[in-house]
Amino acid sequence: MDKLTGIAVIGTGYWGKNHVRTYSELVAEGIIDHVKICDINEKRAQELGKAFNIEYLTDYKDILSDPDIDAVSIVTPSPTHFPLAKEFMEAGKDVLVEKPMTMDYTEAEKLTEIAKSTGQILMVGHIFRHHPAVKELKNRIDIGEFGNIRMMSSNRLSYGAPRKDMGVVYALGIHEVDMFCYLLDVEYPKNVTATTLCSLQSDIEETAMITMELGENTTAYAFESWLMPAYGKQRDLVVVGSEKAAKIDYLKPQELHIYDIRIEETDFDGKTAYSVENEGDYIIPIPYAEPLKEELKNFVHCIQTRERPLSDGFIGQRAVKMAEAVLESAKTGRKVSF
Ligand SMILES: NC(=O)c1ccc[n+]([C@@H]2O[C@H](COP(=O)([O-])OP(=O)(O)OC[C@H]3O[C@@H](n4cnc5c(N)ncnc54)[C@H](O)[C@@H]3O)[C@@H](O)[C@H]2O)c1
């Protein structure tokens, strides 16, 4: 049998643990050969290594020249993504780096250049592109089922302590800015306007309101907050077209809610009148698949075939550029155009 893929997870904190669990499932399914883990927190690495019966290390440099490791998932704090991803690609490893790809556009650009010059796969953890309900929605938008998309709206709300490495724009809003462009096949929005609230620390915003104008007369709104106790953990997306609308609850990958509803325009005595035509709503059931597992399977597929990932370096780089624009708009109070 040909050698299967060996993968190491660098960083096994809150989110890295999920990469480890998911790769362990892929090992059990015979999709990859083995997983190793690395965390500078030895206790954490040891415990997880024991729980999944896998080898653990505490110095990522030991993986750079490990012939059994073809690729790494980098799930460390965001400011460390750039140096780690650079070093691993230069050492000949394929890289999946979590979002945000970097905290700086120039660094993101450098990583895509390195991927191009070394031929390494560079993927960024824009997990919602791999969400089954998003895939279904995107297919339906692409075939014109929704007509012209007029508005999109997304909420990511919860109540909790702020992250140490970044505010809501890089932690959450980065998902939205990518998703809005992805759904409409737009390279960049026309412009972005945003306000943020930093109520605890001056450099870590806990709330952001983002408005993006994109495509043909489409406006998209995102509301991100760690300061909203009223709705539990809310993660949703609403897309409103001229023919139909849809809602995704990101926490329910197996459902796409369709609203067969539209505004009809009629001429009456030389005046335009508007009315609502509502033919009801229904849920499209979708076979359950865990978004992270879909993402990691896409990564493994690309390692093995050298195909381009669904969320490649350019996607990550572009999202960083848009996140920077969001923060610039919030700081200056001005619209930022692309
Ligand atoms: N795609 C998603 O939906 C999603 C969700 C959550 C977090 N994330 C991203 O994942 C990344 C990690 O977030 P988290 O919440 O798991 O953080 P975390 O602080 O819980 O975990 C980070 C881990 O990295 C380890 N680490 C730091 N430097 C290291 C190094 N040089 N070598 C090895 N280990 C090192 C730390 O000891 C820690 O265990 C962030 O970039 C975050 O944006 C993505």
The ligand as a Gaussian input file, in Angstrom:
#p B3LYP/6-31G(d) Opt

LIG

0 1
 N      -11.893000      28.025000      12.588000
 C      -12.501000      28.274000      13.714000
 O      -13.711000      28.237000      13.797000
 C      -11.682000      28.591000      14.950000
 C      -12.276000      28.488000      16.213000
 C      -11.512000      28.792000      17.317000
 C      -10.193000      29.207000      17.163000
 N       -9.663000      29.310000      15.916000
 C       -8.261000      29.761000      15.747000
 O       -7.382000      28.794000      16.277000
 C       -6.238000      29.440000      16.830000
 C       -6.021000      28.957000      18.263000
 O       -7.125000      29.366000      19.029000
 P       -7.458000      28.635000      20.428000
 O       -8.730000      29.232000      20.873000
 O       -7.366000      27.166000      20.297000
 O       -6.257000      29.186000      21.341000
 P       -5.686000      28.537000      22.675000
 O       -4.931000      29.622000      23.373000
 O       -6.760000      27.815000      23.414000
 O       -4.650000      27.433000      22.173000
 C       -3.425000      27.762000      21.559000
 C       -2.422000      26.658000      21.915000
 O       -1.218000      26.879000      21.172000
 C       -0.122000      26.556000      22.035000
 N        1.077000      27.192000      21.463000
 C        1.399000      28.504000      21.439000
 N        2.576000      28.685000      20.782000
 C        2.985000      27.456000      20.384000
 C        4.126000      26.992000      19.669000
 N        5.071000      27.808000      19.223000
 N        4.256000      25.648000      19.462000
 C        3.306000      24.788000      19.911000
 N        2.206000      25.187000      20.606000
 C        2.053000      26.490000      20.836000
 C       -0.552000      27.073000      23.394000
 O        0.192000      26.461000      24.436000
 C       -2.027000      26.656000      23.393000
 O       -2.194000      25.343000      23.927000
 C       -6.477000      30.940000      16.701000
 O       -5.807000      31.432000      15.579000
 C       -7.978000      31.044000      16.488000
 O       -8.353000      32.155000      15.701000
 C      -10.371000      28.995000      14.822000

